[in-house]
Structure formats: C-alpha cells, structure tokens
Amino acid sequence: MDPFPHYKRMREHAPVLHDESSGSWHVFRYDDVQRVLSEHATFSSRMGGGDPSETGQLFAASLVTTDPPRHRQLRSLVTQAFTPKAVDGLAPRISTLTEELLDGIAAIGTADLVEELAYPLPVIVIAELMGIPAEDRDRFKKWSDVIVSQTRAGAESADHRTTNRDMTEYFLAMIEQRRRRPGSDLISNLLAAEIEGEKLSVAELLGFCSLLLVAGNETTTNLIGNAVLCFTEVPGTIERLQAEPALLPQAVEEVLRYRSPVQSMYRVAATETILGGLQIPAGAPLVAWIGSANRDDRHFQRPDQFDIDRGPVRHLAFGHGIHFCLGAPLARLEARIALAAVLSRLPRLVVAAQTRLERVESTIIYGLKELPVSWQAA
C-alpha cells in the first residue's frame, strides 16, 4: 500500500540502482529524476515502432514515446485543445457533470467516492472531447485500467494483449467513421491536421487516441481520490478549506507532490552517460521514480508531512521538460471543481471507519481502488 518508506531507503542507500534481473536502472532522487525527465537528448522516450496493431505498439507513435523533432510537431497539433483558455471553457460543463454526479448521492450519506465521482467525471469529460459515444464509456475505462495495471516496462499479460487488440480495433473503426463524417471532436481535428503538408499516419492517430484515453482519465481519477484521502487524514484540513476556499488550488498542488498520481516514467539512455556517479550504458532502460522525487528532503522540508500551507512547490507530478503533461491544466481544473463541490455538498466528510484501503495494482500510478466515505446528509 505504501511505497514511500521504500523510496526513502533507496534515496539514502541506492539513489541510482541497476536491477540485474530486468536490466533496468532505477532513479530515486529529485535532481536525478528531473534530469532523466528533461534531458531528452540523453534519455530518450522512444519505446520502439512497428505495426501498431501488434502487442505493445499502441503507444509507439504517441507523444510520450517520441523525441524531437517529431515530438514537437505532434504536440503542436493538440496543444490548442489543452491551453488554459481552452480548458477554462470546459469549466461550466465540468461543474454541471460534477453536480449531477453528486445529486445521485448527496442525500444518502455514504458512497464510494471513487466509483460515484472520481472515476466517472474524467471519463465523461475526455470521452466528450474525443466524441466517444456515452454507451462506450465503461469499455473505455476498463481498457484504461488494464493498461495502467502494467507493473514494469515490457511486462504484458494476456489481459494487456487483449486490451491492445480491442482498443486498436475500436479506434480504427472510430477513425474511419470520422473520415466519412467529421465532427468537432479531437479525433476529427487530428484527422484533418497536417504536419509539413502530410496527414498523420494511422499509427500516430492510434497513439493519440490511446494516450488521450489513459492520460485523460487515470491521472484525474487518482488525483481526486488521493486529495479526499489527504484532506480527511489531517485533522482540520477540510474545515480550513471550507472556510478558505482560495486555498484549494494550493492544496491540490500539495496532493500532487505528496501522493503523485503518476509514480514513475520510463526512458532509454540514448548515449552512455554518468548518473548519480554511476555509468549508464547506451540503450539501458531507466525508471524515473516521480513519487520518490517528490518526497526528497533535499528539496522539500518535512516531505512526509501533508501541509496545505507549504506554498508553491516545484513537484514533478506532471513530469518536466518537453514531455510536461499536456493535460495538466485540465486535470487541475477537474480536481478543483470536483473537490470544491465535495467540500460544499458533503459536510463532515470522513473515510468510513475500519476501512482497509486498497491501492490500484500498478507501479506506474498511485490511486485507490475504492474510497468509502460518509457525511452528514441533509
């Protein structure tokens, strides 16, 4: 459940570790993690290529697995959809969805907040942006859950292979449908887009769809759930945020640091280099532990304490450098709207007593399978 004591031991005793069984290098300290995430010429995001219908290739041509100059070209195509101004335009719809979801539980007094709010809200938002029919949302979410349950680079189960195949078939059909009948959604916009006079390849379109699916809901689902857990763990936090709602954005940033929804990112050494005093050979896979970096006492005072008064923090929850999460403004907005509504509409909110909270089975993300809560119903 709690990876943070392990991270602390590694930061102290083996900040850069070679795992001989997998061949991967693991990086735990803030400065080293930041370097791995930002020095794209040394630490490449490439994970291979080939036929995207093959196992493991669904993300082979996506933003997270390309380097410049192609990365810059691909990113420019979707940047407009995720600018702060564009995202702010979604606020009324996000507020409406949040209120509708809370309407279904507010009078009851108990609920699993992941199931009733943190899970459906981001799925609906990203599905609507992509033009995905409402009846397909549950399938959408199941695929996303399977993908993030992968525990290490290169490890795939039969579930992953089936999901890759099903997603590929679904998105290929969706792409073909949008070719015939374009709409105002992201998939239609990507189909119409050109880079230097050329349309995106099918592999690149599939990469975008897959990335938007996973990144568009997993991070935000876990951010909302982690935030409620943090707020209820520290006495007086909920009352403080209710009395001073202007503190909420700052509190969300502390959640991002303290329980980062994304715990790790993968890279490959493009050239031989020195990291943490050790020689990393060219071609070596690396895991940059964001969840550890954000608890590094070299950068944060009392890092294992959740403190909404910490003020501005330079956490790495959304990555760093050219691969900084494109959807960060949307995740922050959804979290702020959802949490403000929860604080307003669910008074005296507490996590259900004697509940054993289970983490999502993944080393990539950090979140809860469920979060049973109770409050004083009107």
C-alpha positions in Angstrom: 0.0 0.0 0.0 2.7 2.5 1.0 5.8 2.7 -1.3 7.2 5.8 0.4 9.4 4.1 3.0 11.0 2.1 0.2 11.6 5.2 -1.8 13.3 6.8 1.3 15.6 3.9 1.7 16.6 4.0 -1.9 17.2 7.7 -1.9 19.6 7.2 1.0 21.4 4.0 0.1 20.9 3.4 -3.7 19.7 6.5 -5.4 20.6 5.1 -8.8 20.2 1.3 -8.8 20.8 -1.3 -11.5 18.3 -4.2 -11.4 20.3 -7.0 -12.9 17.2 -9.3 -13.2 15.4 -6.8 -15.5 18.4 -4.8 -16.8 16.6 -1.6 -15.8 18.2 1.3 -13.9 16.0 2.9 -11.2 16.4 6.6 -10.3 15.1 7.9 -6.9 16.4 11.4 -6.1 14.8 14.6 -7.2 17.7 16.1 -9.1 18.4 12.8 -11.0 14.7 12.2 -11.8 14.4 15.8 -13.1 17.4 15.3 -15.3 16.2 12.0 -16.7 12.8 13.5 -17.5 14.1 16.7 -19.0 17.3 15.8 -20.9 15.6 14.2 -23.9 18.9 14.1 -26.0 20.4 11.8 -23.3 17.3 10.0 -22.0 15.1 9.1 -24.9 11.3 8.5 -24.8 11.4 6.1 -27.7 9.9 2.7 -27.0 10.2 1.2 -30.5 8.0 1.2 -33.5 6.4 -1.1 -36.0 2.9 -2.2 -36.6 0.7 -0.5 -34.0 -1.7 -3.5 -34.1 1.0 -5.7 -32.6 1.2 -6.2 -28.9 2.8 -3.2 -27.1 2.8 -0.9 -30.1 -0.4 1.0 -29.4 1.6 3.9 -27.9 4.6 3.5 -30.3 3.9 6.7 -32.1 2.4 8.8 -29.3 3.6 12.0 -27.6 5.1 10.1 -24.7 7.2 7.8 -26.9 8.7 10.2 -29.4 11.6 12.6 -29.3 12.2 15.9 -31.2 11.6 16.9 -33.9 8.6 14.7 -34.3 7.5 15.1 -30.7 7.4 18.9 -31.2 5.3 18.5 -34.4 2.9 16.1 -32.8 2.5 18.1 -29.6 1.7 21.3 -31.6 -1.4 19.6 -33.1 -3.2 19.1 -29.8 -1.7 22.0 -27.8 -4.6 24.3 -28.7 -7.2 21.8 -27.2 -5.4 22.0 -23.8 -4.4 25.6 -23.4 -5.5 27.2 -20.1 -8.0 29.3 -22.1 -9.5 26.3 -24.0 -9.6 24.3 -20.8 -11.3 27.1 -18.8 -14.0 26.9 -21.5 -14.8 23.4 -20.2 -15.4 24.6 -16.7 -19.2 25.0 -16.9 -19.6 21.5 -18.4 -17.4 20.0 -15.7 -19.3 21.8 -13.0 -22.6 20.5 -14.4 -21.3 17.0 -14.6 -20.0 17.2 -11.0 -23.3 18.5 -9.6 -25.2 15.7 -11.5 -23.0 13.0 -10.1 -23.2 14.4 -6.5 -27.0 14.8 -6.9 -27.2 11.0 -7.0 -25.5 10.5 -3.6 -25.8 13.7 -1.5 -28.9 12.7 0.3 -27.7 9.2 1.1 -24.8 10.0 3.4 -22.4 7.2 2.3 -20.8 6.3 -1.0 -17.7 5.0 -2.7 -16.3 8.4 -3.9 -14.1 6.8 -6.5 -17.0 4.9 -8.1 -19.5 7.7 -7.8 -17.3 10.8 -8.7 -13.6 10.4 -9.2 -14.0 7.6 -11.8 -16.9 8.8 -14.0 -16.2 12.5 -14.1 -12.8 12.4 -16.0 -14.0 9.6 -18.3 -17.1 11.6 -19.4 -15.0 14.7 -19.9 -12.3 13.1 -22.1 -14.9 10.9 -23.9 -16.9 14.0 -24.8 -13.8 15.8 -26.0 -13.0 12.8 -28.3 -16.5 12.3 -29.5 -16.9 8.9 -27.9 -20.5 7.7 -27.5 -21.8 7.6 -24.0 -22.6 3.9 -24.2 -18.9 3.2 -24.8 -17.6 4.9 -21.7 -17.4 1.8 -19.4 -15.4 -0.1 -22.0 -13.2 3.0 -22.4 -12.5 3.0 -18.6 -11.9 -0.8 -18.4 -9.2 -0.5 -21.1 -7.5 2.3 -19.3 -7.5 0.4 -16.0 -5.8 -2.6 -17.7 -3.1 -0.5 -19.3 -2.0 1.2 -16.1 -2.0 -2.1 -14.2 1.2 -2.9 -16.1 3.8 -3.3 -13.4 7.1 -2.8 -15.3 8.3 -1.9 -18.8 7.9 -4.7 -21.2 5.8 -6.9 -18.9 2.5 -7.8 -20.6 -0.3 -10.2 -19.6 -2.9 -11.8 -21.8 -5.2 -9.0 -20.5 -2.9 -6.4 -21.9 -2.7 -8.1 -25.3 -6.5 -8.5 -25.5 -6.9 -4.8 -24.5 -4.4 -3.6 -27.1 -6.2 -5.6 -29.8 -9.7 -4.4 -28.7 -8.6 -0.7 -28.4 -6.9 -0.9 -31.8 -10.0 -2.3 -33.5 -12.2 0.2 -31.8 -10.1 3.3 -32.6 -9.5 2.2 -36.2 -13.3 2.0 -36.6 -13.8 5.3 -34.9 -11.1 6.9 -37.2 -12.8 5.5 -40.3 -16.1 6.8 -39.1 -14.7 10.3 -38.6 -13.2 10.2 -42.0 -16.6 9.7 -43.5 -18.5 12.1 -41.1 -16.1 14.6 -39.4 -17.3 16.3 -36.3 -15.9 19.0 -33.9 -14.2 16.5 -31.7 -10.4 15.9 -31.2 -10.3 12.8 -33.4 -11.8 14.7 -36.3 -9.4 17.6 -35.7 -6.4 15.2 -35.7 -7.6 13.6 -38.9 -7.8 17.0 -40.6 -4.4 18.1 -39.3 -1.2 18.2 -41.3 2.5 18.4 -40.5 4.6 19.9 -43.3 1.8 19.0 -45.8 1.4 15.4 -44.6 -1.5 13.9 -42.7 -0.8 11.9 -39.5 -0.1 8.2 -40.0 -2.6 5.6 -38.7 0.0 4.7 -36.1 0.2 8.3 -34.9 -3.6 8.6 -34.8 -3.9 5.4 -32.7 -1.1 6.7 -30.4 -3.0 10.0 -29.8 -6.3 8.1 -29.1 -4.7 5.7 -26.7 -2.7 8.4 -24.9 -5.8 10.7 -24.5 -7.8 7.7 -23.2 -5.4 6.8 -20.5 -3.9 10.2 -19.6 -7.3 11.9 -19.8 -8.8 10.0 -17.0 -6.4 7.9 -14.9 -4.4 10.9 -13.6 -7.5 12.9 -12.6 -9.4 10.0 -11.1 -6.5 9.3 -8.8 -5.8 13.0 -8.1 -9.4 13.4 -6.8 -9.3 10.3 -4.7 -5.9 11.0 -3.3 -7.0 14.5 -2.4 -10.0 13.4 -0.5 -7.8 10.9 1.4 -5.2 13.5 2.2 -7.9 16.1 3.3 -9.6 13.5 5.7 -6.3 12.2 7.1 -5.1 15.6 8.5 -7.5 16.9 11.2 -8.8 20.4 10.5 -7.9 20.4 6.8 -11.5 20.1 5.4 -12.8 22.8 7.8 -9.9 25.0 6.8 -10.6 24.6 3.1 -14.3 25.2 3.6 -13.5 28.4 5.4 -10.8 29.5 3.0 -11.7 28.1 -0.5 -9.0 30.2 -2.1 -6.5 27.7 -0.6 -7.9 24.8 -2.7 -5.5 25.2 -5.7 -2.5 25.3 -3.3 -3.9 22.2 -1.6 -4.2 20.4 -4.9 -0.6 21.1 -5.7 0.4 19.6 -2.3 -1.6 16.5 -3.1 0.2 16.2 -6.4 3.5 16.3 -4.5 2.5 14.1 -1.5 0.6 11.4 -3.4 1.6 11.8 -7.0 -1.0 10.1 -9.3 1.9 9.2 -11.7 4.6 7.4 -9.7 7.1 6.6 -12.5 8.1 7.2 -16.1 10.3 5.2 -18.4 13.2 6.4 -20.5 16.0 4.8 -22.5 19.6 6.0 -22.4 20.3 7.4 -25.9 24.0 7.7 -25.2 26.4 6.5 -22.5 26.2 8.8 -19.5 27.0 9.3 -15.8 24.1 9.5 -13.4 24.4 9.6 -9.7 28.1 8.8 -10.1 27.4 5.6 -12.0 28.0 4.8 -15.7 24.8 4.2 -17.6 25.4 2.4 -20.9 23.7 3.4 -24.1 20.4 1.6 -24.7 19.8 1.0 -21.0 16.1 1.3 -19.9 15.5 3.6 -16.9 12.7 4.1 -14.5 12.4 7.7 -13.1 10.6 7.5 -9.7 8.5 10.7 -9.6 6.8 9.5 -6.4 10.2 9.3 -4.7 11.5 12.6 -6.1 8.5 14.5 -4.7 9.4 13.2 -1.2 13.1 14.1 -1.4 14.1 16.0 1.8 16.9 17.7 -0.2 14.1 19.7 -1.9 11.2 19.7 0.5 11.1 20.3 4.2 9.2 17.6 6.2 8.5 15.8 2.9 6.4 13.0 4.5 4.0 15.6 6.0 0.9 16.7 4.1 0.8 20.5 4.5 -1.6 22.8 2.6 0.4 25.8 3.9 3.6 24.6 2.1 3.1 27.2 -0.6 4.4 26.9 -4.2 6.2 23.6 -4.7 8.2 22.5 -7.7 6.9 19.0 -7.8 7.4 16.7 -10.7 4.0 15.1 -10.7 3.3 16.2 -14.3 6.8 15.5 -15.5 9.4 18.0 -16.6 10.7 19.5 -19.8 9.3 18.9 -23.3 7.2 16.0 -22.0 5.5 18.0 -19.3 1.9 16.7 -19.2 -0.2 18.4 -21.8 -3.3 17.7 -19.9 -2.1 19.2 -16.6 -4.4 22.3 -16.9 -7.4 20.0 -17.4 -6.5 17.7 -14.5 -6.1 20.6 -12.2 -9.4 22.2 -13.3 -11.4 19.0 -12.9 -9.9 18.3 -9.5 -10.5 21.9 -8.2 -14.2 21.8 -9.4 -14.8 18.3 -8.1 -13.2 18.9 -4.7 -14.9 22.3 -4.2 -18.2 20.6 -4.8 -17.4 17.8 -2.4 -16.4 20.2 0.3 -19.5 22.2 -0.2 -22.1 19.4 -0.6 -20.8 16.6 1.7 -20.5 18.2 5.1 -18.5 16.4 7.9 -16.9 14.1 5.3 -14.9 11.2 6.7 -13.4 8.0 5.3 -15.6 5.1 6.5 -14.3 3.7 9.8 -12.3 0.4 9.8 -11.8 0.5 6.1 -8.8 -1.2 4.6 -8.0 1.0 1.6 -6.5 -0.9 -1.4 -4.2 0.7 -3.9 -4.7 0.2 -7.7 -2.3 -2.6 -8.7 0.3 -0.6 -10.6 3.8 0.8 -10.1 3.1 3.5 -12.7 0.2 5.2 -11.0 -0.9 5.8 -7.4 -4.5 5.7 -6.5 -7.2 3.9 -4.6 -9.5 1.1 -5.9 -12.3 2.5 -3.8 -12.8 5.2 -1.2 -15.8 4.6 1.1 -16.8 7.8 2.8 -19.7 9.1 4.9 -21.0 12.6 5.6 -23.9 14.3 7.3 -26.7 14.0 4.8 -29.3 16.9 4.6 
